[in-house]
Amino acid sequence: MSLSIKEINELVKRESVFVEELKAEIGKVIVGQEYVIERLLIGLLGNGHILIEGVPGLAKTLIVKTISDCIQTKFQRIQFTPDLLPADLIGTLIYNPRTGEFSVKKGPIFANIILADEINRAPAKVQSALLEAMQERQVTIGETTYTLEEPFMVLATQNPIEQEGTYPLPEAQIDRFMLKVKISYPEKAQEKNILERVATSNLPKVAKIVNPEDILKAREVVLNTLYIDEKVKNYIVDIIFATRFPEQYKLNDLKPLIVYGASPRATIYLTIASKAYAFLHSRGYVTPDDVKSIAMDVLRHRIILTYEAEAEEITTEDIIRQVLNTVEVP
C-alpha cells in the first residue's frame, strides 16, 4: 500500500528523531565540520561507503571514531601501510598441528564501521580484498564465504599530499564509494574553540545513544519509502548524461575535457544520497535542491578528465558546477 506525502513526512519525522540527538552528541567532541558529519550520516543511511580526503590534522580519524562511539556497533580502525597483506585485513586459516585441522581467524574487516586510514598506502592485493567486502558485503577465507554483519560501512581516508609510497586507488575501486568528501580547515572561531576544548587532559566523552536497529529502520525508510517524483528522477538522469554527452545539453565546451562521464552507479548513488539528504532534513520527499546539494560529493570522483583539462588546470568540480548551472531544473 502506497503512503501519501503527508504520511511519509510523519514517518520520516518519527524515524529521524535520533539524528539531532546524534549530531548533538558528536558535537561534544567535534567542533564544526557539520558538512562532513552530515555526509557520513548520508553514507550510513544510504548503505554506502565514503572516501574522506584532507590534509593531516583535520580530525578525519576523530570524526569517524566519534560517530562510531555514539552507535552501539563494533568499530575497527585499520592503518593501511605498504607492507599490509590481505590476510591482515580479512583474516586467514591457521593450522593446528595437534588436531591436523585448519581454523579460521577472522580479521578486523569483521566489524560494522571500518576506518581504512590512508587507504592509498596499501598495495593492490589488499585493495582488491577490501573491494569484495565493500561491494558484495562478504569475505572469502579459504573456500568459505562469510557474510558481513549489517550495518557495514567503510570510511576510508587519504591525504591529497605526500604521494611518495602510495598506490593510487584504481577507478573501479573509487567508483565503489558513494561519496568523496573533502574536509577543509576550520574557521577562526572554531579553531579557538578547538584550542580551548582539546588542549587539556579532560577530553569530553560521548555516550552510545543509537543502536543498529535505529539505523536499519531509518535506512529502510530512506531506500524504500521516501518519495521521489518522476521529474526529479529525470533531472538526476539528465545530470549524469550531461557528463557523458555534454553536447546534448548545450555544453559543447566540455566535450574535449571529459574522457569518461559518470557511470550508472552514479545515478543510483545520487538518487539514494538525495533521499538520505531529505531524510536528514526531516522531509519525506526529494527536491531538486537536495540533488544539487549532494551532487558534487557523488560525482567528483567519477568523471575522468582529458590531458587537455589537466593542462588547463580544470578540475572535475569545475565540470560539475557547469553541468549543475546548465541542466534545466524541474
Order of alpha helices (4+ residues) and beta strands (2+ residues): alpha-alpha-alpha-beta-alpha-beta-alpha-beta-beta-beta-alpha-beta-beta-beta-alpha-beta-alpha-alpha-alpha-beta-alpha-alpha-beta-alpha-alpha
